[in-house]
Amino acid sequence: MQATNWSKLGLGTGTLASFGRAASFSEVDRLVSAMVDLGVTVIDTADSYGSSDCERLLGKVLRGKRQSFTVATKAGYRLSNLPSPLHPLNQFVKKGFQHFGFHQCFTPAYLAKSIDNSLSRLGVEHLDAFLLHNPPLKVVEDDHVLQFCRSLIESGKTVSTGLSSENPEVISAAIASGVFKIIQTPASLKAAVAMRQFWKECEMNGIHVIGNHVFDPACFTVQGMTHETLMRSSSALLPNRATILCGTRNTAHLRQAFEWASTPLSEADAERELQRILQ
């Protein structure tokens, strides 16, 4: 496998297959073409997005283009995976699981099936990153789960394993484990108050940081705050090699986000914006 190419900006796909307003093939194909033009390599998805419909859509769009992208997916939330004619029912079955308390599962057997299904839906032979999706602390400290994550790398199914979390205890345990080499955290100015120490630890330990939820609505309560300021501030505060996710289906928005992420504020200016959030 080639070395993973983590671009500064990445595409977050959480809304591409959302119920009632899913993106079309042509829409996502245009978005992916714009990514190639800009040199944006990272695609972040999850098996639970659209009850796996997002991975199916990406799999169709990525045919013949896999080599241009760094593909990361997540697993851990229960979802329905009904046969093709019944796909529209998947979202309703997922809500049923949640209603009865069957919300998450992180057993090695469940995760093994999850990654195999994701590989099939995405139409790829391996992932660049396989992340646990908001796992509780006991999962991150479970030796069976840690050994399973090591086995995924040994088998060639993924280049790296990691997790997505906003829980400081979980992130701290993940860093200490020595197993997870990708950690995804919220990266808005508001989140930076709690997360910066972990970003620095990740950088020191060779762990790649992926920042999400940069445009936290809570940040816009500060007078004069803009999308540009939030993106450029996060770009300044995150580690130099971190990836910032932008969730969009609009190519113009993608190009604008790329420009902002590529031109971070000075650290001093970003610190001043951070202090404004704290006031």
C-alpha positions in Angstrom: 0.0 0.0 0.0 1.1 3.6 -0.7 1.6 6.1 2.1 -1.6 7.7 3.2 -2.1 11.2 1.7 -3.9 13.4 4.2 -4.9 16.7 2.7 -5.5 19.8 4.8 -9.2 19.8 3.9 -11.4 16.7 3.7 -15.0 16.0 2.7 -17.4 15.1 5.4 -20.3 13.0 4.0 -22.8 12.9 6.9 -25.6 14.6 4.9 -25.0 13.1 1.4 -27.6 10.4 2.0 -29.8 12.0 4.6 -33.4 10.8 4.6 -35.5 12.9 2.2 -32.7 15.0 0.7 -30.1 12.6 -0.5 -27.6 13.9 -3.0 -27.7 12.5 -6.6 -24.9 10.6 -8.3 -24.2 13.5 -10.6 -24.1 15.9 -7.6 -21.5 13.9 -5.8 -19.6 13.1 -9.0 -19.1 16.9 -9.6 -18.0 17.3 -6.0 -15.5 14.5 -6.3 -14.1 16.0 -9.5 -13.7 19.4 -7.8 -11.8 17.6 -5.0 -9.4 16.1 -7.6 -8.8 19.6 -9.1 -8.1 21.1 -5.7 -5.9 18.2 -4.4 -8.5 17.4 -1.6 -7.9 13.7 -1.0 -9.8 12.9 2.2 -13.3 11.4 2.2 -14.7 10.7 5.6 -17.8 8.6 5.9 -19.5 6.0 8.2 -21.6 2.9 7.7 -24.5 4.6 9.6 -24.7 7.6 7.3 -28.0 7.1 5.5 -28.1 3.6 6.9 -25.2 2.6 4.6 -26.6 4.4 1.6 -23.8 7.0 1.8 -21.2 4.3 1.4 -23.1 2.8 -1.6 -23.3 6.2 -3.3 -19.6 6.9 -2.7 -18.8 3.4 -4.0 -20.5 4.2 -7.4 -18.8 7.6 -7.6 -15.3 6.3 -6.7 -15.1 3.6 -9.4 -11.9 4.0 -11.2 -10.9 6.9 -8.9 -9.9 5.1 -5.7 -6.2 5.9 -6.1 -6.9 9.6 -5.9 -8.5 9.5 -2.4 -7.8 8.7 1.2 -10.9 6.9 2.4 -11.9 6.7 6.1 -15.1 5.1 7.4 -16.5 4.6 10.9 -18.5 1.8 12.6 -20.1 1.1 15.9 -23.7 2.3 15.5 -26.2 -0.4 14.8 -27.9 -0.1 11.4 -30.1 -2.1 9.1 -28.7 -3.6 6.0 -31.7 -5.0 4.1 -31.4 -6.4 0.6 -31.5 -3.9 -2.3 -35.2 -3.7 -2.9 -35.8 -2.9 0.8 -33.1 -0.3 1.2 -35.7 2.5 1.7 -36.7 0.7 4.9 -33.2 0.8 6.4 -33.6 4.1 8.1 -36.8 3.1 9.8 -35.3 -0.2 11.1 -32.3 1.8 12.4 -34.6 4.0 14.4 -36.3 0.9 15.8 -33.0 -0.4 17.0 -32.4 3.0 18.7 -35.8 3.1 20.2 -35.3 -0.3 21.9 -31.9 0.6 23.2 -29.8 -1.3 20.6 -27.8 1.8 19.8 -24.2 0.8 19.5 -22.1 -2.4 19.3 -18.3 -2.7 19.4 -17.7 -6.4 19.7 -14.9 -7.7 17.4 -17.4 -9.9 15.6 -19.7 -7.0 14.9 -16.8 -4.7 13.8 -15.4 -7.5 11.6 -18.8 -7.7 9.7 -19.0 -3.9 9.6 -15.6 -3.4 7.9 -16.3 -6.2 5.4 -19.7 -4.6 4.5 -18.1 -1.2 4.2 -15.4 -2.5 1.9 -18.0 -4.1 -0.3 -20.3 -1.0 -0.4 -17.4 1.3 -1.1 -16.0 -1.0 -3.8 -12.5 -0.9 -2.4 -9.9 -3.5 -1.4 -8.7 -1.6 1.7 -9.5 1.5 3.7 -7.0 4.2 4.7 -8.6 4.4 8.1 -11.2 2.5 10.0 -12.6 4.4 13.0 -14.7 3.4 16.0 -17.7 5.7 16.0 -18.1 7.5 19.4 -17.1 4.4 21.5 -17.5 4.5 25.3 -14.4 4.3 27.4 -14.7 0.6 28.2 -14.4 -0.2 24.5 -11.2 1.8 24.1 -9.7 0.0 27.1 -10.9 -3.5 26.0 -7.9 -5.7 25.1 -10.1 -7.8 22.7 -11.1 -4.7 20.7 -7.5 -3.4 20.7 -6.2 -6.7 19.4 -8.9 -6.8 16.7 -7.8 -3.3 15.6 -4.2 -4.5 15.3 -5.4 -7.6 13.3 -7.2 -5.3 10.8 -3.9 -3.7 9.9 -2.1 -7.0 9.7 -4.8 -8.4 7.4 -4.4 -5.4 5.0 -8.1 -4.3 5.3 -7.0 -0.9 6.6 -3.8 1.2 6.8 -4.7 2.6 10.2 -7.3 2.4 12.9 -8.6 5.2 15.1 -11.7 6.7 16.6 -14.1 9.6 16.5 -15.0 11.1 19.8 -15.6 14.3 21.7 -15.1 12.7 25.1 -11.8 13.7 26.7 -11.5 10.5 28.7 -12.0 8.4 25.6 -9.5 10.5 23.6 -6.9 10.3 26.4 -7.2 6.5 26.6 -7.0 6.2 22.8 -3.7 8.2 22.8 -2.3 6.1 25.6 -3.2 2.8 23.9 -0.6 3.1 21.2 -3.0 1.3 18.8 -5.0 4.2 17.4 -3.2 6.4 14.8 -6.2 8.5 13.7 -8.3 10.6 16.2 -11.2 12.6 15.0 -12.5 15.4 17.3 -14.7 18.5 17.2 -12.5 21.4 16.0 -14.6 24.5 16.3 -13.2 27.4 18.4 -15.6 26.4 21.2 -14.3 22.8 21.1 -10.7 24.0 21.0 -10.9 25.1 24.6 -11.0 21.4 25.7 -9.4 19.7 22.7 -6.1 21.6 22.1 -4.2 19.7 24.8 -5.2 16.4 23.0 -4.3 17.8 19.6 -0.8 18.5 20.9 -0.5 15.1 22.4 -1.5 13.5 19.2 1.1 15.5 17.3 3.8 14.4 19.7 2.7 10.8 19.4 2.5 10.7 15.6 -1.3 10.5 15.6 -3.2 12.1 12.8 -5.9 14.5 13.8 -9.2 15.0 11.9 -11.2 18.0 12.9 -15.0 18.0 12.4 -17.9 20.3 13.3 -15.8 23.5 12.7 -19.0 25.5 12.1 -20.5 24.9 15.5 -23.7 27.0 15.7 -22.8 28.0 19.2 -19.8 30.0 17.9 -22.0 32.3 15.8 -23.4 33.8 19.0 -20.2 35.8 19.2 -20.7 39.1 17.4 -19.1 39.3 14.0 -18.1 35.6 13.8 -18.0 34.3 10.3 -17.5 30.9 8.6 -14.2 32.2 7.3 -12.9 33.2 10.7 -13.9 29.8 12.2 -12.2 27.8 9.4 -9.0 29.9 9.4 -8.8 29.9 13.2 -9.2 26.1 13.4 -6.6 25.7 10.7 -4.2 27.8 12.8 -4.9 26.0 16.1 -4.9 22.4 14.9 -1.6 20.5 14.2 0.0 21.6 10.9 -0.7 18.2 9.3 -4.3 17.9 10.6 -7.3 17.4 8.3 -10.3 19.7 8.6 -13.6 18.3 7.4 -16.1 20.3 5.4 -19.6 18.8 5.0 -21.0 20.1 1.7 -22.4 19.0 -1.6 -21.8 22.4 -3.2 -18.6 22.7 -5.3 -18.3 26.5 -4.7 -18.5 26.0 -1.0 -15.8 23.3 -1.2 -13.5 25.6 -3.1 -14.1 28.4 -0.6 -13.5 26.1 2.4 -10.3 24.9 0.7 -9.0 28.5 0.4 -9.8 29.3 4.0 -8.2 26.1 5.3 -5.1 26.7 3.2 -4.7 30.3 4.6 -4.9 30.0 8.4 -4.9 33.0 10.6 -1.7 33.8 12.5 -1.5 32.0 15.8 -1.9 35.3 17.6 -5.0 36.2 15.7 -6.5 32.7 16.3 -5.8 33.1 20.0 -7.7 36.3 20.1 -10.7 34.7 18.4 -10.5 31.9 20.9 -10.5 34.5 23.8 -13.6 36.0 22.2 -15.4 32.7 22.4 -14.4 32.4 26.1 -15.9 35.8 27.1 
